[in-house]
Amino acid sequence: MDVQEIKPLIEAGFDNAIVRVASDDNTHFAALVVAAEFEGKRPIARHQLVYRTLGALVGNEIHALSITALTPDEWRERGEGPD
């Protein structure tokens, strides 16, 4: 798997999400997902939403996945999103 395969899978699970996926070895991945669906959810619930988009790939083709899951407001507060 590579980032170009994973990114659209995550994007398909959310409405208008911002998704960035990075990997140095195409086995261990880091994903930033900014989605309104995370509003009011704890970190574990946010991660579960992301894992759901990838299904059985996690633990198989995707050996490890580090997730940063933010709401649009949280992303803006970090100074990374548009004003």
PAMIDO-683377 format. One record per residue: residue in one letter; chain; x, y, z of N, C-alpha, C, O in turn. Coordinates in steps of 0.1 Angstrom, whole numbers, plus 5000, padded with zeros to 4 digits. Example, Ala and Ser with C-alpha at 12.3 -4.5 7.8 and 13.67 -1.06 7.14 Angstrom:
BEGIN
<atom aa="A" ch="A" n_x="5132" n_y="4943" n_z="5078" ca_x="5123" ca_y="4955" ca_z="5078" c_x="5132" c_y="4967" c_z="5078" o_x="5142" o_y="4967" o_z="5085"/>
<atom aa="S" ch="A" n_x="5128" n_y="4978" n_z="5071" ca_x="5137" ca_y="4989" ca_z="5071" c_x="5129" c_y="5000" c_z="5079" o_x="5134" o_y="5011" o_z="5080"/>
REM end
This chain:
BEGIN
<atom aa="M" ch="A" n_x="5008" n_y="4988" n_z="5000" ca_x="5000" ca_y="5000" ca_z="5000" c_x="5009" c_y="5012" c_z="5000" o_x="5020" o_y="5012" o_z="5005"/>
<atom aa="D" ch="A" n_x="5004" n_y="5023" n_z="4994" ca_x="5011" ca_y="5035" ca_z="4995" c_x="5001" c_y="5046" c_z="4998" o_x="4989" o_y="5044" o_z="4999"/>
<atom aa="V" ch="A" n_x="5006" n_y="5058" n_z="5001" ca_x="4997" ca_y="5069" ca_z="5006" c_x="4986" c_y="5073" c_z="4996" o_x="4975" o_y="5077" o_z="4999"/>
<atom aa="Q" ch="A" n_x="4989" n_y="5071" n_z="4983" ca_x="4980" ca_y="5074" ca_z="4972" c_x="4968" c_y="5064" c_z="4972" o_x="4957" o_y="5068" o_z="4967"/>
<atom aa="E" ch="A" n_x="4970" n_y="5053" n_z="4978" ca_x="4959" ca_y="5043" ca_z="4979" c_x="4951" c_y="5045" c_z="4992" o_x="4938" o_y="5043" o_z="4992"/>
<atom aa="I" ch="A" n_x="4957" n_y="5049" n_z="5003" ca_x="4951" ca_y="5051" ca_z="5016" c_x="4943" c_y="5063" c_z="5016" o_x="4932" o_y="5063" o_z="5022"/>
<atom aa="K" ch="A" n_x="4948" n_y="5074" n_z="5011" ca_x="4941" ca_y="5087" ca_z="5012" c_x="4927" c_y="5087" c_z="5007" o_x="4918" o_y="5092" o_z="5014"/>
<atom aa="P" ch="A" n_x="4924" n_y="5082" n_z="4995" ca_x="4910" ca_y="5082" ca_z="4990" c_x="4901" c_y="5073" c_z="4998" o_x="4889" o_y="5075" o_z="4999"/>
<atom aa="L" ch="A" n_x="4906" n_y="5062" n_z="5004" ca_x="4898" ca_y="5054" ca_z="5013" c_x="4893" c_y="5061" c_z="5025" o_x="4882" o_y="5060" o_z="5029"/>
<atom aa="I" ch="A" n_x="4902" n_y="5069" n_z="5031" ca_x="4898" ca_y="5077" ca_z="5043" c_x="4889" c_y="5088" c_z="5038" o_x="4878" o_y="5090" o_z="5045"/>
<atom aa="E" ch="A" n_x="4892" n_y="5095" n_z="5028" ca_x="4883" ca_y="5106" ca_z="5023" c_x="4869" c_y="5101" c_z="5020" o_x="4859" o_y="5108" o_z="5023"/>
<atom aa="A" ch="A" n_x="4868" n_y="5089" n_z="5015" ca_x="4854" ca_y="5083" ca_z="5012" c_x="4845" c_y="5081" c_z="5024" o_x="4833" o_y="5081" o_z="5023"/>
<atom aa="G" ch="A" n_x="4852" n_y="5080" n_z="5036" ca_x="4844" ca_y="5078" ca_z="5048" c_x="4839" c_y="5091" c_z="5055" o_x="4832" o_y="5090" o_z="5065"/>
<atom aa="F" ch="A" n_x="4842" n_y="5102" n_z="5049" ca_x="4839" ca_y="5115" ca_z="5056" c_x="4834" c_y="5125" c_z="5045" o_x="4837" o_y="5124" o_z="5033"/>
<atom aa="D" ch="A" n_x="4826" n_y="5134" n_z="5050" ca_x="4821" ca_y="5145" ca_z="5041" c_x="4831" c_y="5157" c_z="5042" o_x="4833" o_y="5163" o_z="5052"/>
<atom aa="N" ch="A" n_x="4837" n_y="5160" n_z="5030" ca_x="4845" ca_y="5172" ca_z="5029" c_x="4857" c_y="5172" c_z="5039" o_x="4861" o_y="5182" o_z="5044"/>
<atom aa="A" ch="A" n_x="4863" n_y="5161" n_z="5042" ca_x="4874" ca_y="5160" ca_z="5051" c_x="4887" c_y="5164" c_z="5044" o_x="4889" o_y="5163" o_z="5032"/>
<atom aa="I" ch="A" n_x="4896" n_y="5169" n_z="5052" ca_x="4910" ca_y="5172" ca_z="5048" c_x="4918" c_y="5160" c_z="5053" o_x="4918" o_y="5157" o_z="5064"/>
<atom aa="V" ch="A" n_x="4924" n_y="5153" n_z="5043" ca_x="4932" ca_y="5141" ca_z="5047" c_x="4946" c_y="5142" c_z="5041" o_x="4948" o_y="5145" o_z="5029"/>
<atom aa="R" ch="A" n_x="4955" n_y="5140" n_z="5050" ca_x="4970" ca_y="5140" ca_z="5046" c_x="4975" c_y="5127" c_z="5052" o_x="4974" o_y="5123" o_z="5063"/>
<atom aa="V" ch="A" n_x="4982" n_y="5119" n_z="5043" ca_x="4988" ca_y="5106" ca_z="5047" c_x="5002" c_y="5107" c_z="5043" o_x="5006" o_y="5110" o_z="5032"/>
<atom aa="A" ch="A" n_x="5011" n_y="5102" n_z="5052" ca_x="5025" ca_y="5102" ca_z="5050" c_x="5031" c_y="5088" c_z="5054" o_x="5025" o_y="5081" o_z="5063"/>
<atom aa="S" ch="A" n_x="5042" n_y="5084" n_z="5047" ca_x="5049" ca_y="5072" ca_z="5051" c_x="5063" c_y="5072" c_z="5045" o_x="5065" o_y="5077" o_z="5034"/>
<atom aa="D" ch="A" n_x="5072" n_y="5067" n_z="5053" ca_x="5086" ca_y="5065" ca_z="5048" c_x="5088" c_y="5052" c_z="5042" o_x="5098" o_y="5050" o_z="5034"/>
<atom aa="D" ch="A" n_x="5080" n_y="5042" n_z="5045" ca_x="5083" ca_y="5028" ca_z="5041" c_x="5070" c_y="5020" c_z="5035" o_x="5071" o_y="5009" o_z="5032"/>
<atom aa="N" ch="A" n_x="5059" n_y="5027" n_z="5034" ca_x="5047" ca_y="5021" ca_z="5028" c_x="5042" c_y="5010" c_z="5037" o_x="5035" o_y="5001" o_z="5032"/>
<atom aa="T" ch="A" n_x="5045" n_y="5010" n_z="5050" ca_x="5040" ca_y="5000" ca_z="5059" c_x="5035" c_y="5007" c_z="5072" o_x="5025" o_y="5003" o_z="5077"/>
<atom aa="H" ch="A" n_x="5043" n_y="5017" n_z="5076" ca_x="5039" ca_y="5025" ca_z="5088" c_x="5035" c_y="5039" c_z="5082" o_x="5042" o_y="5045" o_z="5075"/>
<atom aa="F" ch="A" n_x="5023" n_y="5043" n_z="5087" ca_x="5017" ca_y="5055" ca_z="5081" c_x="5013" c_y="5065" c_z="5092" o_x="5010" o_y="5061" o_z="5103"/>
<atom aa="A" ch="A" n_x="5012" n_y="5077" n_z="5088" ca_x="5007" ca_y="5088" ca_z="5097" c_x="4996" c_y="5095" c_z="5089" o_x="4998" o_y="5098" o_z="5078"/>
<atom aa="A" ch="A" n_x="4985" n_y="5097" n_z="5096" ca_x="4973" ca_y="5103" ca_z="5089" c_x="4968" c_y="5115" c_z="5097" o_x="4967" o_y="5114" o_z="5109"/>
<atom aa="L" ch="A" n_x="4966" n_y="5126" n_z="5090" ca_x="4959" ca_y="5138" ca_z="5096" c_x="4946" c_y="5138" c_z="5089" o_x="4944" o_y="5138" o_z="5077"/>
<atom aa="V" ch="A" n_x="4935" n_y="5138" n_z="5098" ca_x="4922" ca_y="5138" ca_z="5092" c_x="4914" c_y="5149" c_z="5100" o_x="4913" o_y="5149" o_z="5112"/>
<atom aa="V" ch="A" n_x="4910" n_y="5159" n_z="5092" ca_x="4902" ca_y="5170" ca_z="5097" c_x="4888" c_y="5168" c_z="5092" o_x="4885" o_y="5169" o_z="5080"/>
<atom aa="A" ch="A" n_x="4878" n_y="5166" n_z="5101" ca_x="4865" ca_y="5163" ca_z="5097" c_x="4854" c_y="5168" c_z="5107" o_x="4857" o_y="5167" o_z="5120"/>
<atom aa="A" ch="A" n_x="4844" n_y="5174" n_z="5103" ca_x="4833" ca_y="5178" ca_z="5112" c_x="4827" c_y="5166" c_z="5119" o_x="4821" o_y="5168" o_z="5130"/>
<atom aa="E" ch="A" n_x="4828" n_y="5154" n_z="5114" ca_x="4822" ca_y="5143" ca_z="5121" c_x="4828" c_y="5140" c_z="5134" o_x="4823" o_y="5132" o_z="5142"/>
<atom aa="F" ch="A" n_x="4840" n_y="5146" n_z="5137" ca_x="4847" ca_y="5143" ca_z="5149" c_x="4841" c_y="5152" c_z="5161" o_x="4844" o_y="5150" o_z="5172"/>
<atom aa="E" ch="A" n_x="4833" n_y="5162" n_z="5157" ca_x="4828" ca_y="5171" ca_z="5167" c_x="4821" c_y="5163" c_z="5179" o_x="4812" o_y="5155" o_z="5176"/>
<atom aa="G" ch="A" n_x="4825" n_y="5166" n_z="5191" ca_x="4818" ca_y="5160" ca_z="5203" c_x="4823" c_y="5146" c_z="5206" o_x="4818" o_y="5140" o_z="5215"/>
<atom aa="K" ch="A" n_x="4833" n_y="5141" n_z="5198" ca_x="4837" ca_y="5127" ca_z="5200" c_x="4851" c_y="5127" c_z="5207" o_x="4859" o_y="5136" o_z="5205"/>
<atom aa="R" ch="A" n_x="4853" n_y="5117" n_z="5215" ca_x="4866" ca_y="5115" ca_z="5222" c_x="4876" c_y="5110" c_z="5212" o_x="4872" o_y="5104" o_z="5202"/>
<atom aa="P" ch="A" n_x="4889" n_y="5111" n_z="5215" ca_x="4899" ca_y="5106" ca_z="5206" c_x="4897" c_y="5092" c_z="5201" o_x="4899" o_y="5089" o_z="5189"/>
<atom aa="I" ch="A" n_x="4894" n_y="5083" n_z="5210" ca_x="4892" ca_y="5069" ca_z="5206" c_x="4881" c_y="5067" c_z="5196" o_x="4882" o_y="5059" o_z="5187"/>
<atom aa="A" ch="A" n_x="4870" n_y="5074" n_z="5198" ca_x="4859" ca_y="5073" ca_z="5188" c_x="4863" c_y="5079" c_z="5175" o_x="4859" o_y="5074" o_z="5164"/>
<atom aa="R" ch="A" n_x="4871" n_y="5089" n_z="5175" ca_x="4876" ca_y="5095" ca_z="5163" c_x="4885" c_y="5085" c_z="5155" o_x="4883" o_y="5083" o_z="5143"/>
<atom aa="H" ch="A" n_x="4894" n_y="5079" n_z="5162" ca_x="4902" ca_y="5069" ca_z="5156" c_x="4894" c_y="5057" c_z="5150" o_x="4898" o_y="5052" o_z="5140"/>
<atom aa="Q" ch="A" n_x="4884" n_y="5053" n_z="5158" ca_x="4876" ca_y="5042" ca_z="5153" c_x="4869" c_y="5046" c_z="5140" o_x="4868" o_y="5037" o_z="5131"/>
<atom aa="L" ch="A" n_x="4865" n_y="5058" n_z="5138" ca_x="4859" ca_y="5062" ca_z="5126" c_x="4869" c_y="5062" c_z="5114" o_x="4865" o_y="5058" o_z="5103"/>
<atom aa="V" ch="A" n_x="4881" n_y="5065" n_z="5117" ca_x="4892" ca_y="5064" ca_z="5107" c_x="4895" c_y="5050" c_z="5103" o_x="4896" o_y="5046" o_z="5092"/>
<atom aa="Y" ch="A" n_x="4897" n_y="5041" n_z="5114" ca_x="4899" ca_y="5027" ca_z="5112" c_x="4888" c_y="5021" c_z="5104" o_x="4891" o_y="5012" o_z="5095"/>
<atom aa="R" ch="A" n_x="4876" n_y="5025" n_z="5106" ca_x="4865" ca_y="5019" ca_z="5099" c_x="4866" c_y="5021" c_z="5084" o_x="4862" o_y="5013" o_z="5076"/>
<atom aa="T" ch="A" n_x="4872" n_y="5032" n_z="5080" ca_x="4873" ca_y="5035" ca_z="5065" c_x="4883" c_y="5026" c_z="5059" o_x="4883" o_y="5024" o_z="5046"/>
<atom aa="L" ch="A" n_x="4892" n_y="5020" n_z="5067" ca_x="4903" ca_y="5012" ca_z="5061" c_x="4901" c_y="4997" c_z="5063" o_x="4907" o_y="4988" o_z="5057"/>
<atom aa="G" ch="A" n_x="4891" n_y="4993" n_z="5072" ca_x="4888" ca_y="4980" ca_z="5074" c_x="4899" c_y="4970" c_z="5077" o_x="4908" o_y="4973" o_z="5085"/>
<atom aa="A" ch="A" n_x="4899" n_y="4959" n_z="5070" ca_x="4909" ca_y="4948" ca_z="5073" c_x="4923" c_y="4952" c_z="5068" o_x="4933" o_y="4945" o_z="5071"/>
<atom aa="L" ch="A" n_x="4925" n_y="4963" n_z="5061" ca_x="4939" ca_y="4967" ca_z="5058" c_x="4947" c_y="4970" c_z="5070" o_x="4959" o_y="4968" o_z="5070"/>
<atom aa="V" ch="A" n_x="4941" n_y="4975" n_z="5080" ca_x="4948" ca_y="4979" ca_z="5093" c_x="4952" c_y="4966" c_z="5099" o_x="4944" o_y="4957" o_z="5102"/>
<atom aa="G" ch="A" n_x="4965" n_y="4965" n_z="5102" ca_x="4971" ca_y="4952" ca_z="5108" c_x="4976" c_y="4943" c_z="5097" o_x="4982" o_y="4933" o_z="5101"/>
<atom aa="N" ch="A" n_x="4972" n_y="4945" n_z="5085" ca_x="4977" ca_y="4937" ca_z="5074" c_x="4986" c_y="4945" c_z="5065" o_x="4998" o_y="4947" o_z="5068"/>
<atom aa="E" ch="A" n_x="4981" n_y="4951" n_z="5054" ca_x="4989" ca_y="4959" ca_z="5045" c_x="4993" c_y="4972" c_z="5052" o_x="5004" o_y="4977" o_z="5049"/>
<atom aa="I" ch="A" n_x="4985" n_y="4977" n_z="5061" ca_x="4989" ca_y="4988" ca_z="5069" c_x="4993" c_y="4983" c_z="5083" o_x="4985" o_y="4980" o_z="5091"/>
<atom aa="H" ch="A" n_x="5006" n_y="4982" n_z="5085" ca_x="5011" ca_y="4976" ca_z="5097" c_x="5009" c_y="4985" c_z="5109" o_x="5005" o_y="4980" o_z="5120"/>
<atom aa="A" ch="A" n_x="5011" n_y="4998" n_z="5107" ca_x="5009" ca_y="5007" ca_z="5118" c_x="5003" c_y="5020" c_z="5113" o_x="5007" o_y="5025" o_z="5102"/>
<atom aa="L" ch="A" n_x="4994" n_y="5026" n_z="5120" ca_x="4988" ca_y="5039" ca_z="5116" c_x="4987" c_y="5048" c_z="5128" o_x="4980" o_y="5046" o_z="5138"/>
<atom aa="S" ch="A" n_x="4994" n_y="5060" n_z="5127" ca_x="4993" ca_y="5070" ca_z="5137" c_x="4983" c_y="5080" c_z="5131" o_x="4984" o_y="5085" o_z="5120"/>
<atom aa="I" ch="A" n_x="4973" n_y="5084" n_z="5140" ca_x="4962" ca_y="5092" ca_z="5135" c_x="4962" c_y="5105" c_z="5144" o_x="4962" o_y="5105" o_z="5156"/>
<atom aa="T" ch="A" n_x="4961" n_y="5116" n_z="5137" ca_x="4957" ca_y="5129" ca_z="5143" c_x="4943" c_y="5132" c_z="5137" o_x="4942" o_y="5135" o_z="5125"/>
<atom aa="A" ch="A" n_x="4933" n_y="5132" n_z="5146" ca_x="4919" ca_y="5134" ca_z="5141" c_x="4914" c_y="5147" c_z="5148" o_x="4913" o_y="5148" o_z="5160"/>
<atom aa="L" ch="A" n_x="4912" n_y="5157" n_z="5140" ca_x="4908" ca_y="5170" ca_z="5145" c_x="4895" c_y="5175" c_z="5138" o_x="4891" o_y="5171" o_z="5127"/>
<atom aa="T" ch="A" n_x="4887" n_y="5183" n_z="5146" ca_x="4876" ca_y="5190" ca_z="5140" c_x="4882" c_y="5202" c_z="5132" o_x="4893" o_y="5206" o_z="5135"/>
<atom aa="P" ch="A" n_x="4874" n_y="5208" n_z="5123" ca_x="4879" ca_y="5220" ca_z="5116" c_x="4883" c_y="5231" c_z="5126" o_x="4893" o_y="5238" o_z="5124"/>
<atom aa="D" ch="A" n_x="4875" n_y="5233" n_z="5137" ca_x="4878" ca_y="5244" ca_z="5146" c_x="4892" c_y="5241" c_z="5153" o_x="4900" o_y="5250" o_z="5155"/>
<atom aa="E" ch="A" n_x="4894" n_y="5228" n_z="5157" ca_x="4906" ca_y="5225" ca_z="5164" c_x="4918" c_y="5227" c_z="5154" o_x="4929" o_y="5231" o_z="5159"/>
<atom aa="W" ch="A" n_x="4916" n_y="5224" n_z="5142" ca_x="4927" ca_y="5226" ca_z="5132" c_x="4930" c_y="5240" c_z="5131" o_x="4942" o_y="5244" o_z="5130"/>
<atom aa="R" ch="A" n_x="4920" n_y="5249" n_z="5130" ca_x="4922" ca_y="5263" ca_z="5129" c_x="4929" c_y="5269" c_z="5142" o_x="4938" o_y="5277" o_z="5141"/>
<atom aa="E" ch="A" n_x="4925" n_y="5263" n_z="5153" ca_x="4931" ca_y="5268" ca_z="5166" c_x="4946" c_y="5265" c_z="5167" o_x="4954" o_y="5272" o_z="5173"/>
<atom aa="R" ch="A" n_x="4950" n_y="5254" n_z="5160" ca_x="4964" ca_y="5251" ca_z="5159" c_x="4972" c_y="5259" c_z="5149" o_x="4984" o_y="5259" o_z="5148"/>
<atom aa="G" ch="A" n_x="4964" n_y="5268" n_z="5142" ca_x="4971" ca_y="5276" ca_z="5133" c_x="4974" c_y="5270" c_z="5119" o_x="4982" o_y="5275" o_z="5112"/>
<atom aa="E" ch="A" n_x="4968" n_y="5258" n_z="5117" ca_x="4971" ca_y="5251" ca_z="5105" c_x="4960" c_y="5252" c_z="5094" o_x="4963" o_y="5250" o_z="5082"/>
<atom aa="G" ch="A" n_x="4948" n_y="5255" n_z="5098" ca_x="4937" ca_y="5255" ca_z="5089" c_x="4935" c_y="5269" c_z="5084" o_x="4941" o_y="5279" o_z="5089"/>
<atom aa="P" ch="A" n_x="4926" n_y="5271" n_z="5074" ca_x="4922" ca_y="5284" ca_z="5069" c_x="4915" c_y="5292" c_z="5080" o_x="4908" o_y="5286" o_z="5088"/>
<atom aa="D" ch="A" n_x="4916" n_y="5305" n_z="5080" ca_x="4909" ca_y="5313" ca_z="5090" c_x="4894" c_y="5314" c_z="5087" o_x="4887" o_y="5321" o_z="5094"/>
REM end
